[in-house]
Amino acid sequence: MFSGGFTAGGDWAIQLRGRDRLKMNAVVQGGCLLVRDGGEPLRLVEGTS
């Protein structure tokens, strides 16, 4: 598992409130389950969106 952060901006950027809550993930090989509070697990697989 890999975790990191980044900061980006410019004329193309949008501003989000609560940016400390924004999380982005990518499945680059294989698959996994995303388990959300109060929701059904969601299967994530590489190469899909």
C-alpha distance matrix in Angstrom:
0.0 3.8 6.8 10.3 13.8 16.9 20.6 22.8 26.4 29.7 32.4 30.0 27.8 28.1 28.0 26.0 27.1 24.5 22.0 20.2 19.3 18.0 14.4 13.1 10.2 10.3 9.8 10.5 10.9 12.1 12.0 11.2 13.5 13.8 16.0 18.4 21.0 24.2 23.0 22.4 18.9 18.0 16.5 14.3 14.7 14.1 17.2 18.6 19.3
3.8 0.0 3.8 6.8 10.4 13.4 17.1 19.4 23.1 26.4 29.2 27.0 24.8 25.4 25.4 23.7 24.9 22.6 19.7 18.1 17.8 16.2 12.8 11.5 9.2 9.6 10.4 10.7 12.3 14.3 14.4 13.8 15.9 15.5 17.8 19.6 22.2 25.5 24.4 24.2 20.9 19.7 18.5 15.8 16.2 15.0 17.6 19.0 19.3
6.8 3.8 0.0 3.8 7.2 10.6 14.2 16.9 20.5 23.9 26.9 24.9 22.3 22.7 22.3 20.6 21.6 19.1 16.2 14.4 14.4 13.2 10.0 9.5 8.5 10.2 12.0 13.1 15.2 17.1 16.5 15.4 16.8 15.5 17.4 18.5 20.8 24.3 23.5 23.9 20.9 19.9 19.4 16.8 17.9 16.9 19.2 20.1 19.7
10.3 6.8 3.8 0.0 3.8 7.1 10.7 13.5 17.2 20.7 23.9 22.2 19.7 20.3 19.9 18.6 19.8 17.7 14.4 12.9 13.8 12.3 10.0 9.6 9.8 11.7 14.2 15.0 17.6 19.9 19.4 18.6 19.8 18.2 20.1 20.6 22.8 26.3 25.6 26.3 23.6 22.4 22.1 19.3 20.3 19.0 20.7 21.6 20.7
13.8 10.4 7.2 3.8 0.0 3.8 7.1 10.2 13.7 17.4 20.6 19.1 16.4 17.0 16.4 15.4 16.8 15.0 11.4 10.6 12.0 10.4 9.1 9.2 10.7 13.0 16.2 17.1 20.1 22.5 21.8 20.9 21.7 19.5 21.4 21.3 23.2 26.6 26.1 27.2 24.9 23.5 23.6 20.8 22.0 20.7 21.9 22.4 21.0
16.9 13.4 10.6 7.1 3.8 0.0 3.8 6.6 10.3 13.8 17.1 15.9 13.4 14.6 14.4 14.3 16.2 15.2 11.4 11.6 13.5 11.4 10.9 10.6 12.6 14.4 17.9 18.5 21.9 24.5 23.9 23.4 24.3 22.1 24.1 23.7 25.7 29.0 28.3 29.4 27.3 25.5 25.7 22.7 23.6 22.0 22.6 23.1 21.5
20.6 17.1 14.2 10.7 7.1 3.8 0.0 3.8 7.0 10.7 14.1 13.4 10.8 12.1 11.7 12.4 14.4 14.1 10.5 11.5 13.9 12.0 12.6 12.7 15.4 17.3 21.0 21.7 25.2 27.7 27.0 26.5 27.1 24.6 26.4 25.6 27.3 30.4 29.9 31.3 29.5 27.8 28.2 25.3 26.4 24.8 25.1 25.3 23.2
22.8 19.4 16.9 13.5 10.2 6.6 3.8 0.0 3.8 7.2 10.6 9.9 7.7 10.0 10.6 12.1 14.9 15.5 12.1 14.0 16.0 13.5 14.4 13.9 16.6 18.0 21.7 22.2 25.9 28.6 28.0 27.8 28.5 26.0 28.1 27.2 29.1 32.0 31.1 32.5 30.8 28.7 29.0 25.9 26.8 25.1 24.7 24.9 22.6
26.4 23.1 20.5 17.2 13.7 10.3 7.0 3.8 0.0 3.8 7.1 7.2 5.2 8.0 8.9 11.6 14.5 16.0 13.1 15.7 17.6 15.3 16.8 16.5 19.5 20.9 24.6 25.2 29.0 31.6 30.9 30.7 31.2 28.5 30.5 29.2 30.9 33.6 32.8 34.3 33.0 30.8 31.4 28.4 29.3 27.7 27.0 26.8 24.3
29.7 26.4 23.9 20.7 17.4 13.8 10.7 7.2 3.8 0.0 3.8 5.4 5.4 8.7 10.5 13.8 16.8 18.8 16.3 19.2 21.0 18.6 20.2 19.6 22.5 23.6 27.3 27.6 31.4 34.1 33.5 33.6 34.1 31.5 33.6 32.2 34.0 36.5 35.5 37.0 35.8 33.4 33.9 30.9 31.7 29.8 28.7 28.6 26.0
32.4 29.2 26.9 23.9 20.6 17.1 14.1 10.6 7.1 3.8 0.0 3.8 5.7 8.5 11.0 14.5 17.7 20.3 18.1 21.4 22.8 20.4 22.2 21.5 24.5 25.4 29.0 29.5 33.3 35.8 35.1 35.3 35.6 33.0 35.1 33.5 35.3 37.5 36.4 37.9 36.9 34.4 35.1 32.1 32.9 31.2 29.7 29.2 26.4
30.0 27.0 24.9 22.2 19.1 15.9 13.4 9.9 7.2 5.4 3.8 0.0 3.8 6.9 10.2 13.2 16.8 19.2 16.9 20.3 21.1 18.3 19.8 18.8 21.5 22.3 25.8 26.4 30.1 32.5 31.8 32.1 32.4 29.9 32.1 30.7 32.7 34.8 33.4 34.8 33.7 31.0 31.6 28.7 29.4 27.7 26.1 25.5 22.7
27.8 24.8 22.3 19.7 16.4 13.4 10.8 7.7 5.2 5.4 5.7 3.8 0.0 3.8 6.7 9.6 13.1 15.4 13.1 16.5 17.5 14.8 16.7 16.2 19.3 20.7 24.3 25.3 29.0 31.3 30.2 30.1 30.2 27.5 29.4 27.9 29.7 31.9 30.8 32.3 31.4 29.0 29.8 27.0 28.1 26.8 25.7 24.9 21.9
28.1 25.4 22.7 20.3 17.0 14.6 12.1 10.0 8.0 8.7 8.5 6.9 3.8 0.0 3.8 6.5 10.0 12.8 11.2 14.9 15.5 13.1 15.6 15.7 19.1 20.9 24.6 26.1 29.7 31.5 30.1 29.6 29.2 26.2 27.8 25.8 27.3 29.3 28.4 30.3 29.7 27.5 28.8 26.4 27.9 27.1 26.1 24.9 21.6
28.0 25.4 22.3 19.9 16.4 14.4 11.7 10.6 8.9 10.5 11.0 10.2 6.7 3.8 0.0 3.8 6.7 9.7 8.6 12.3 13.3 11.7 14.8 15.8 19.5 21.9 25.6 27.3 30.8 32.6 30.9 29.9 29.3 26.0 27.1 24.9 25.9 28.1 27.7 29.9 29.4 27.7 29.3 27.2 29.1 28.5 28.0 26.7 23.4
26.0 23.7 20.6 18.6 15.4 14.3 12.4 12.1 11.6 13.8 14.5 13.2 9.6 6.5 3.8 0.0 3.8 6.4 5.8 9.6 9.9 8.7 12.1 13.7 17.5 20.3 23.8 26.0 29.3 30.7 28.7 27.4 26.4 23.0 23.8 21.4 22.2 24.4 24.1 26.5 26.2 24.8 26.7 24.8 27.1 26.9 26.8 25.2 21.9
27.1 24.9 21.6 19.8 16.8 16.2 14.4 14.9 14.5 16.8 17.7 16.8 13.1 10.0 6.7 3.8 0.0 3.8 5.6 8.6 8.9 9.2 13.0 15.4 19.2 22.3 25.7 28.2 31.3 32.5 30.2 28.4 27.1 23.5 23.7 21.0 21.2 23.3 23.6 26.4 26.4 25.5 27.8 26.3 28.9 29.1 29.4 27.6 24.3
24.5 22.6 19.1 17.7 15.0 15.2 14.1 15.5 16.0 18.8 20.3 19.2 15.4 12.8 9.7 6.4 3.8 0.0 3.8 5.3 5.6 7.2 10.9 14.0 17.5 21.0 24.2 26.9 29.8 30.8 28.4 26.4 24.9 21.3 21.3 18.6 18.6 21.1 21.8 24.6 24.4 23.9 26.1 24.8 27.6 28.0 28.7 27.1 24.1
22.0 19.7 16.2 14.4 11.4 11.4 10.5 12.1 13.1 16.3 18.1 16.9 13.1 11.2 8.6 5.8 5.6 3.8 0.0 3.8 5.2 5.2 8.6 11.3 14.9 18.3 21.7 24.0 27.1 28.5 26.4 24.7 23.8 20.4 21.0 18.9 19.5 22.3 22.5 24.9 24.2 23.2 25.0 23.2 25.7 25.6 26.3 25.1 22.3
20.2 18.1 14.4 12.9 10.6 11.6 11.5 14.0 15.7 19.2 21.4 20.3 16.5 14.9 12.3 9.6 8.6 5.3 3.8 0.0 3.8 5.7 8.2 11.5 14.7 18.3 21.5 23.9 26.7 27.9 25.8 23.8 22.8 19.4 19.7 17.8 18.2 21.4 21.9 24.3 23.4 22.9 24.7 23.1 25.7 25.8 27.0 26.0 23.5
19.3 17.8 14.4 13.8 12.0 13.5 13.9 16.0 17.6 21.0 22.8 21.1 17.5 15.5 13.3 9.9 8.9 5.6 5.2 3.8 0.0 3.8 6.3 10.0 13.0 16.7 19.7 22.5 25.1 25.9 23.4 21.2 19.8 16.3 16.3 14.2 14.6 17.7 18.1 20.6 19.9 19.5 21.6 20.3 23.2 23.7 25.0 23.6 21.1
18.0 16.2 13.2 12.3 10.4 11.4 12.0 13.5 15.3 18.6 20.4 18.3 14.8 13.1 11.7 8.7 9.2 7.2 5.2 5.7 3.8 0.0 3.8 6.8 10.3 13.8 17.0 19.7 22.6 23.6 21.4 19.6 18.7 15.3 16.2 14.4 15.8 18.7 18.3 20.4 19.3 18.2 19.9 18.1 20.7 20.9 21.8 20.5 17.9
14.4 12.8 10.0 10.0 9.1 10.9 12.6 14.4 16.8 20.2 22.2 19.8 16.7 15.6 14.8 12.1 13.0 10.9 8.6 8.2 6.3 3.8 0.0 3.8 6.8 10.4 13.5 16.2 19.0 20.0 17.9 16.2 15.6 12.5 14.0 13.0 15.0 18.1 17.4 18.8 17.2 15.9 17.1 15.1 17.5 17.6 19.0 18.0 15.8
13.1 11.5 9.5 9.6 9.2 10.6 12.7 13.9 16.5 19.6 21.5 18.8 16.2 15.7 15.8 13.7 15.4 14.0 11.3 11.5 10.0 6.8 3.8 0.0 3.8 7.0 10.4 12.9 15.9 17.3 15.5 14.5 14.7 12.1 14.5 14.2 16.9 19.8 18.4 19.2 17.1 15.1 15.5 12.9 14.8 14.4 15.5 14.8 12.8
10.2 9.2 8.5 9.8 10.7 12.6 15.4 16.6 19.5 22.5 24.5 21.5 19.3 19.1 19.5 17.5 19.2 17.5 14.9 14.7 13.0 10.3 6.8 3.8 0.0 3.8 6.8 9.5 12.3 13.6 12.0 11.3 12.1 10.3 13.3 14.0 17.2 20.0 18.2 18.3 15.6 13.4 13.1 10.1 11.6 11.2 12.8 12.6 11.5
10.3 9.6 10.2 11.7 13.0 14.4 17.3 18.0 20.9 23.6 25.4 22.3 20.7 20.9 21.9 20.3 22.3 21.0 18.3 18.3 16.7 13.8 10.4 7.0 3.8 0.0 3.8 6.0 9.1 10.9 10.0 10.5 12.3 11.5 15.0 16.4 19.8 22.3 20.1 19.5 16.5 13.8 12.5 9.0 9.2 7.9 9.4 10.0 9.8
9.8 10.4 12.0 14.2 16.2 17.9 21.0 21.7 24.6 27.3 29.0 25.8 24.3 24.6 25.6 23.8 25.7 24.2 21.7 21.5 19.7 17.0 13.5 10.4 6.8 3.8 0.0 3.8 5.7 7.1 6.5 7.8 10.5 10.9 14.6 16.7 20.4 22.6 20.1 18.8 15.5 12.8 10.6 7.0 6.3 5.0 7.8 8.9 10.0
10.5 10.7 13.1 15.0 17.1 18.5 21.7 22.2 25.2 27.6 29.5 26.4 25.3 26.1 27.3 26.0 28.2 26.9 24.0 23.9 22.5 19.7 16.2 12.9 9.5 6.0 3.8 0.0 3.8 7.0 8.3 10.6 13.8 14.6 18.3 20.5 24.1 26.4 23.9 22.4 19.0 16.3 13.7 10.2 8.2 5.3 7.4 10.0 11.8
10.9 12.3 15.2 17.6 20.1 21.9 25.2 25.9 29.0 31.4 33.3 30.1 29.0 29.7 30.8 29.3 31.3 29.8 27.1 26.7 25.1 22.6 19.0 15.9 12.3 9.1 5.7 3.8 0.0 3.8 6.6 9.5 13.2 14.9 18.5 21.2 24.8 26.9 24.3 22.4 18.8 16.4 13.2 10.3 7.7 5.4 8.4 11.1 13.6
12.1 14.3 17.1 19.9 22.5 24.5 27.7 28.6 31.6 34.1 35.8 32.5 31.3 31.5 32.6 30.7 32.5 30.8 28.5 27.9 25.9 23.6 20.0 17.3 13.6 10.9 7.1 7.0 3.8 0.0 3.8 7.2 10.9 13.4 16.7 19.8 23.4 25.1 22.4 20.1 16.4 14.2 10.7 8.7 6.1 5.8 9.2 11.1 13.9
12.0 14.4 16.5 19.4 21.8 23.9 27.0 28.0 30.9 33.5 35.1 31.8 30.2 30.1 30.9 28.7 30.2 28.4 26.4 25.8 23.4 21.4 17.9 15.5 12.0 10.0 6.5 8.3 6.6 3.8 0.0 3.8 7.2 9.8 13.1 16.2 19.8 21.4 18.6 16.3 12.6 10.5 7.1 5.4 4.2 6.1 9.7 10.2 12.4
11.2 13.8 15.4 18.6 20.9 23.4 26.5 27.8 30.7 33.6 35.3 32.1 30.1 29.6 29.9 27.4 28.4 26.4 24.7 23.8 21.2 19.6 16.2 14.5 11.3 10.5 7.8 10.6 9.5 7.2 3.8 0.0 3.8 6.6 9.6 12.9 16.3 18.1 15.6 13.5 9.7 8.4 5.8 5.4 6.7 9.1 12.6 12.4 13.6
13.5 15.9 16.8 19.8 21.7 24.3 27.1 28.5 31.2 34.1 35.6 32.4 30.2 29.2 29.3 26.4 27.1 24.9 23.8 22.8 19.8 18.7 15.6 14.7 12.1 12.3 10.5 13.8 13.2 10.9 7.2 3.8 0.0 3.8 6.1 9.5 12.9 14.4 11.9 9.8 6.0 5.5 4.5 6.0 8.8 11.8 14.9 13.7 14.2
13.8 15.5 15.5 18.2 19.5 22.1 24.6 26.0 28.5 31.5 33.0 29.9 27.5 26.2 26.0 23.0 23.5 21.3 20.4 19.4 16.3 15.3 12.5 12.1 10.3 11.5 10.9 14.6 14.9 13.4 9.8 6.6 3.8 0.0 3.8 6.4 10.0 12.0 9.7 8.8 5.5 5.0 6.2 6.9 10.5 13.1 15.8 14.2 13.6
16.0 17.8 17.4 20.1 21.4 24.1 26.4 28.1 30.5 33.6 35.1 32.1 29.4 27.8 27.1 23.8 23.7 21.3 21.0 19.7 16.3 16.2 14.0 14.5 13.3 15.0 14.6 18.3 18.5 16.7 13.1 9.6 6.1 3.8 0.0 3.8 6.8 8.7 7.2 6.9 4.6 6.5 8.8 10.5 14.1 16.9 19.5 17.7 17.0
18.4 19.6 18.5 20.6 21.3 23.7 25.6 27.2 29.2 32.2 33.5 30.7 27.9 25.8 24.9 21.4 21.0 18.6 18.9 17.8 14.2 14.4 13.0 14.2 14.0 16.4 16.7 20.5 21.2 19.8 16.2 12.9 9.5 6.4 3.8 0.0 3.8 6.1 5.2 6.9 6.5 8.1 11.3 12.7 16.5 19.1 21.3 19.1 17.6
21.0 22.2 20.8 22.8 23.2 25.7 27.3 29.1 30.9 34.0 35.3 32.7 29.7 27.3 25.9 22.2 21.2 18.6 19.5 18.2 14.6 15.8 15.0 16.9 17.2 19.8 20.4 24.1 24.8 23.4 19.8 16.3 12.9 10.0 6.8 3.8 0.0 3.8 5.6 8.4 9.3 11.6 14.9 16.5 20.2 22.9 25.1 22.9 21.2
24.2 25.5 24.3 26.3 26.6 29.0 30.4 32.0 33.6 36.5 37.5 34.8 31.9 29.3 28.1 24.4 23.3 21.1 22.3 21.4 17.7 18.7 18.1 19.8 20.0 22.3 22.6 26.4 26.9 25.1 21.4 18.1 14.4 12.0 8.7 6.1 3.8 0.0 3.8 7.1 9.4 12.0 15.6 17.8 21.5 24.5 26.5 23.9 22.3
23.0 24.4 23.5 25.6 26.1 28.3 29.9 31.1 32.8 35.5 36.4 33.4 30.8 28.4 27.7 24.1 23.6 21.8 22.5 21.9 18.1 18.3 17.4 18.4 18.2 20.1 20.1 23.9 24.3 22.4 18.6 15.6 11.9 9.7 7.2 5.2 5.6 3.8 0.0 3.8 6.4 8.6 12.3 14.7 18.3 21.5 23.3 20.5 19.0
22.4 24.2 23.9 26.3 27.2 29.4 31.3 32.5 34.3 37.0 37.9 34.8 32.3 30.3 29.9 26.5 26.4 24.6 24.9 24.3 20.6 20.4 18.8 19.2 18.3 19.5 18.8 22.4 22.4 20.1 16.3 13.5 9.8 8.8 6.9 6.9 8.4 7.1 3.8 0.0 3.8 6.4 9.7 12.7 16.1 19.6 21.5 18.8 17.9
18.9 20.9 20.9 23.6 24.9 27.3 29.5 30.8 33.0 35.8 36.9 33.7 31.4 29.7 29.4 26.2 26.4 24.4 24.2 23.4 19.9 19.3 17.2 17.1 15.6 16.5 15.5 19.0 18.8 16.4 12.6 9.7 6.0 5.5 4.6 6.5 9.3 9.4 6.4 3.8 0.0 3.8 6.6 9.6 13.0 16.4 18.7 16.4 16.0
18.0 19.7 19.9 22.4 23.5 25.5 27.8 28.7 30.8 33.4 34.4 31.0 29.0 27.5 27.7 24.8 25.5 23.9 23.2 22.9 19.5 18.2 15.9 15.1 13.4 13.8 12.8 16.3 16.4 14.2 10.5 8.4 5.5 5.0 6.5 8.1 11.6 12.0 8.6 6.4 3.8 0.0 3.8 6.4 9.8 13.2 15.2 12.7 12.2
16.5 18.5 19.4 22.1 23.6 25.7 28.2 29.0 31.4 33.9 35.1 31.6 29.8 28.8 29.3 26.7 27.8 26.1 25.0 24.7 21.6 19.9 17.1 15.5 13.1 12.5 10.6 13.7 13.2 10.7 7.1 5.8 4.5 6.2 8.8 11.3 14.9 15.6 12.3 9.7 6.6 3.8 0.0 3.8 6.5 10.2 12.5 10.6 11.2
14.3 15.8 16.8 19.3 20.8 22.7 25.3 25.9 28.4 30.9 32.1 28.7 27.0 26.4 27.2 24.8 26.3 24.8 23.2 23.1 20.3 18.1 15.1 12.9 10.1 9.0 7.0 10.2 10.3 8.7 5.4 5.4 6.0 6.9 10.5 12.7 16.5 17.8 14.7 12.7 9.6 6.4 3.8 0.0 3.8 6.9 9.3 7.8 8.5
14.7 16.2 17.9 20.3 22.0 23.6 26.4 26.8 29.3 31.7 32.9 29.4 28.1 27.9 29.1 27.1 28.9 27.6 25.7 25.7 23.2 20.7 17.5 14.8 11.6 9.2 6.3 8.2 7.7 6.1 4.2 6.7 8.8 10.5 14.1 16.5 20.2 21.5 18.3 16.1 13.0 9.8 6.5 3.8 0.0 3.8 6.4 6.1 8.5
14.1 15.0 16.9 19.0 20.7 22.0 24.8 25.1 27.7 29.8 31.2 27.7 26.8 27.1 28.5 26.9 29.1 28.0 25.6 25.8 23.7 20.9 17.6 14.4 11.2 7.9 5.0 5.3 5.4 5.8 6.1 9.1 11.8 13.1 16.9 19.1 22.9 24.5 21.5 19.6 16.4 13.2 10.2 6.9 3.8 0.0 3.8 5.7 8.5
17.2 17.6 19.2 20.7 21.9 22.6 25.1 24.7 27.0 28.7 29.7 26.1 25.7 26.1 28.0 26.8 29.4 28.7 26.3 27.0 25.0 21.8 19.0 15.5 12.8 9.4 7.8 7.4 8.4 9.2 9.7 12.6 14.9 15.8 19.5 21.3 25.1 26.5 23.3 21.5 18.7 15.2 12.5 9.3 6.4 3.8 0.0 3.8 7.0
18.6 19.0 20.1 21.6 22.4 23.1 25.3 24.9 26.8 28.6 29.2 25.5 24.9 24.9 26.7 25.2 27.6 27.1 25.1 26.0 23.6 20.5 18.0 14.8 12.6 10.0 8.9 10.0 11.1 11.1 10.2 12.4 13.7 14.2 17.7 19.1 22.9 23.9 20.5 18.8 16.4 12.7 10.6 7.8 6.1 5.7 3.8 0.0 3.8
19.3 19.3 19.7 20.7 21.0 21.5 23.2 22.6 24.3 26.0 26.4 22.7 21.9 21.6 23.4 21.9 24.3 24.1 22.3 23.5 21.1 17.9 15.8 12.8 11.5 9.8 10.0 11.8 13.6 13.9 12.4 13.6 14.2 13.6 17.0 17.6 21.2 22.3 19.0 17.9 16.0 12.2 11.2 8.5 8.5 8.5 7.0 3.8 0.0
